[in-house]
Amino acid sequence: MNEVYLVLDKKWKENLFTTSRNRHIWICNSEQNDIQIQETWKMDKEYNLNKGVTSFKIHDSLLNEFYNIIDQIQIHHCAGASNINEWKRIVVFGIDYNEIMKTEIEEILDSKVDIEKNENGFCIIKK
């Protein structure tokens, strides 16, 4: 299953390098996250869109950034390029499940989805 992680948590505690070996991670910049991002980029000699790390700055409210980034994930992790595995799950950390709207997500992704809450956030699953 092709998972993409979306990390909006400015104090993400998982090991970024290890976690990014079998999925691509989009992670927000912060003092704590930037240390791991830089270390991962130094160690990662085979970056591609199927694994690795993309960082981004939070310029807007957390909710608006969430919607903006899932749009970017849709653009970058679609089946349009032969070397990219289309995303099947977006695992989201750092935003409250109760703040999101399924209809808004489906409109942005132009796809029907299921949303499953988990202990650390939630998953968006493409139908």
Summary of the structure (lengths in Angstrom):
residues: 127
radius of gyration: 13.8
end to end distance: 12.7
largest distance: 39.0
contacts: 367
relative contact order: 0.19
helix: 34%
strand: 27%
